[in-house]
């Protein structure tokens, strides 16, 4: 089976790798460089607790499946490539903003632990005053940039073809079925086509995905200061320790495909982080970037075959593309080769009425 994938982020690379392992021939077309979109801009959190407390059950189930797969997935990638992905299972501390939020956290604490102010400060000495919050030891994070580099190497070593700087401009059909992808440089025939182009997926077909901008900053500590051990959530930001820096994110803004950094975004992130951890006022700003998350109208992923036979989509992961990656890789590969059927909750065809009204 010959598959053409549009997009070389964690979804496209992961699905392509699994398809190659299943004996398929796979070509990935990437409009820019591999892993250069949301996969690069993310902070790499595997945030089952923090990001998904109000999510529908199908998305929570997907998150839990993916979280369980992550240790073996990371080990397999590292074994296949000799490249570290820096999976860190150091947990996460979710701080309550007020007494009402703390009570909500108590209701979510099954298998987790509510901590008071002193316990929270023992976990993260940089914290200022707090009411305490929820300690989630199962939370983890990964270096998403190292991850996409390793996934690119794994895909190529498995025999895949990767064409960077080659944007798909049209998907051809024959007899009502996707049959080829056209680019400025040629025509790529396929038995199946997968759109995994992140925020740009909606530019190709009737895929209802829009970009949502997020800005992130990185702070570097002064000499002698230590990074927090776990990921810290509070004051509407997350703080992720990464290779001697602290990543602070992220803003949320529907601004089309604009990825410019703003003074307002930088000030907001820094002010929130400093309120959470006052010693950060003496830390220096070392980086600032922005990326585009892919979001569907109902916030759930689109995973499956579209209304066009042979044309699949893996998109709309929004804030959880890194977390979902191992599960989406295996499950979408199985779906494309016909081993499983689409989950109705993620079926891309659920929006057909909206598209054609």
N, C-alpha and C positions, 0 to 999 in steps of 0.2 A: 504494500500500500504506500502510495506517495502522498505526503502531506506537506503543504506549504503553510507556514505560520507567519503572521504579520505581527511583528513586535518581539524584541529581545529583552524584555524585562524578566522578572523572576517567574511570572506565569508562563510566558512563551518559552523561555529556556527550560524550565522544569518540565513542562508538558512535552517539549521536543525531546528531552533526554529520556523520559519514560517511553515515548513512542519508538525511539531508536532501540531501546532495550527490548521492546516487543517485536522488533524486526522490521519496522517501517523505514522508509526513506524519508528524510526530513530536511527541508530547506527553510531557514528563517530569514525573512526580509526585515531589516531594521532601518527606519527613516534617518536615524542618527548613529549613535554608538551603543553597543550593548550595555544594558543596565543604566542608561543615561537619563531616564525619566523619573517617575515616582520611586522606582527601586533605588536610585542614587540619592534622592532627596530625603528619604525616610530616615527615621532614627532607629529602626531595626527592632522595635519592641514586639514581643510575642505576648500581647496583653489580653489574655483570656478574661481576666477579672475586670481590669480597668476600663476597657473599651466596649465591653459587651453586656453590661449589666441590664440594659433595657432592650436588648436585641430579641427578635423573634426566635423561637426555639430552633428552627432549622439552621439559622446562622450560628447560634450557640453550639449546636451539635457539630457543625463544620469546624468551628474554632477548637472544640475539644478534641476532635479527631486529629486536626492538624497539630495541636500542641503535643499530643501523645506521640506523633510521628517525628517530632523535631530532633530528639537526640540521635535516633538512628539515621535520619536524613542527613544531619550534619556530619556524622561519622562516615557515612557512605561517600559524601562529597569529598571530604578530606582524604579518604583512602584513595579515591579515584583520581584526585588531582595533586595531592601533596600540598595543598593550600589550606591554611586555617581559615575558618569562618567565625571564630571567636564566640561560640555559643556560651553565654553566661547565664547560669540558672541561679542567680543571686537573690531572687525574689523582688517584690515591689511593696512599697508603703504608700497607701492611699489615705491622705489626710482629710479629715472632715472640716468643712468650712464653718459649720455651726452645729448646735445640738440636734437640730432636726435631721441634718445629713448623717450625723453619727448614729442616730436611731435607725435610719434607713440601712446603714452599713451593718448594724447588728442583725437585721433581718436577712442579710446576704452572707452571714459569717459561717455558714455550714462548711466545715472542712478548713476554715480559715481562722484568724484570731483577731479579736478586737484588742487594740493596745491603747493605754492611756498616754497622757502627755510625756511622762517620764520614760515609759517604754519606747515611745516613738523617738525621743531624743537619744536614747541609748542605741537605737538602730541607726540613727542619722544624727551625729553630734552637731552638724551645721544648722539644724532646725532652730527657728525661733520659738515663740510660744505657740502652742497648738492644743486642741482638744483631744488629740490622739486620732485614731482612725483604724484602718483595716490593714493587717499584715497578710500578704499573699505570698507564701514561700514558693508557689509553683510558677510565678511569673518569671519570664526570662527575656533576654535580648540577644541579638546577634549583630555582627558588623555587616550591615546590608551591602556596603560597597565591596567588601571582601567576598561576601556571598555571591554577588552577581559575577565577579571575576572568576570564582571557582565554578559557578554554574556554566559560564561560557566555556571554560576549559573542559569541563566534563562533557558538555554537548559536542564539542569539536573532537575530543578524544574518542567519543563513541561513534564517530563517523558522520556527524551532521554537517551540513553546509550552512554557513552564516554569511550573509551579505549585508555589511553595514553601509550606511549612506545610500540605501536603495529603498525609496519610499514606494509603497503600493499606491497606485492611483485608480485602479478599477479591478473589480472581480468579475470575470466572465462566467457565463452560465451556458450550458448546453443541455437541451431537453429538460429545463427546469432545475438543473443541478449545477452547483459550483464546479467549474472545470479548470480554471486558470486564474492567475493573478498577473495583471499588467503593471509594469513599472516603467520609468523613463528609459530603462536600459534593456528591456526585453519582456518576454512572456514566460511565465513559470506554470507549466501544466501540473494538475494535481487531481488526485482522487478525493481529497478532502482539503478544505481551507479552514484555518483557524484565525480569527481576529483576536489578538491579545495585545493591542496597541495602547493600552492604558487610556489616558484622557483623550487620546486622538482616535479612539475606536469609532466614535460616532461620526467621524468625517468620511468613513468608507461606505457604510451601509446604513440602513435604518436601525441603528443600534442606539438606544436612548441613554447615552452616557455623556455627562458634562464634566468639564474640569473644575475642580475646587482648589484654589491656591492655598498653600501653606508655607509660612516662613519659619525658619529655624535659625537659632544662633548657637555658637559654641563659645564657652568661657574657659579660660586657662587660669589655673590657680597660681597665687604667688608662691615663692619658694617656701617650702615647709608645710604648706596646706595640703590636706588630703581630700580626694574625691569621696563622695558618699559611696557606700558599697552597693546598696540596692537602687533600683529605679524609684524615684519619688514623684508622686502625683499630688497636686494641690494648687490652689489659687489659679485654677484654669490652665495650668501648664503641666508638662512632664519634664523630668530632669533625668537624663541618661548618662551614666559614666562611660566614657569611651576613649581608650588610649591616651590617658592623661588630660583629657578635656571633659567638660560637662556640656552635653547637648540640651538645649532648652527649646521646646516647641509646644505647640505649633499654632499659628493663626489659622483662621478659616474664613475664606473670602471667595465668593463667586465673581471672578473678574476675567472671564474668558480664558485666553491662553497667555495672559500676562504673567511673566515670572520675574518681574523686577522686584528688588528688595526695597523696602520702604523704611524711612526713619520711624514712622508710627509703629510699624510692626516690631522693629528692633527695640524701641522704647517699651512697648507693651510687654514683650517677653522678658526683658531684663527686669522691669519693675515688679512683675509677678514673681519671678524667681527670687529676687532680693527680699520681697515680703515674706516668702516662704523660708528662705535661708539668708538671714541678714549678712553673714560674712561674705556673701558673693559680691557685695559692693566693692570689695577690694580686688576682685578678680578681673582680668582683662578680656576684652572682646577679641577673639581670635578668628572668628569666621561668621558668615551670615549668608544664607542661601534660601532659595524658594523652589518649590516644586508643585506639580499639579496632581491631585488625587482624582481617580476616576469614580464618579458617583452616578448611580442609577436613580430613577424617579422615586422608588420606594426604599432606597438605601441598601437593598440586598444585591448580592452579586448576580451577574448573568452568566450562567454556566450551562452550555448545551448547544443544541442545533437550532439554528434560526428557521424562519419560514422557508428559506431556500435550502433544499436538500443538499447535504454535503458541505454546508457552510456553518461553521461553529463559532461560538464566541466564548471567551473567558475574560470577563471584565466586570467593572463595577465593584471591585473589592474595597474601594474607598480608603478607609484608614487601616485596613488589616491585610494588605496584600502580602507583606512579609510573613505574617502569622499563618495565613492560609496556604502558603506556597507548597508545602509537601503534600497536603491533601488534594489540592487542585491539580497538581502535577499528575498524581496517580489516577485520580477519579476522571479527569478530563481525557487522559490518554485511553483509559478503558472505554469511555463513552465514544470516542472517535472511532475506535476499532470495533465497536459494537458489542462489547462485553457487558455493559450496563446501560440502563436507561436514565434519562434526565430526572433530577429531583424537581417536582412541580414548583416548589418554592423558588427555585433559581432558573426556571425555564425562561429563556429569552423571549419566547413567544407570548408571555403573559401581558406584554404591552402592545400587542398588535392592534387592538381596538383604539388605543390612544393615538397610535401613529397614523391611523388612516381616517380619523374623524375629520 
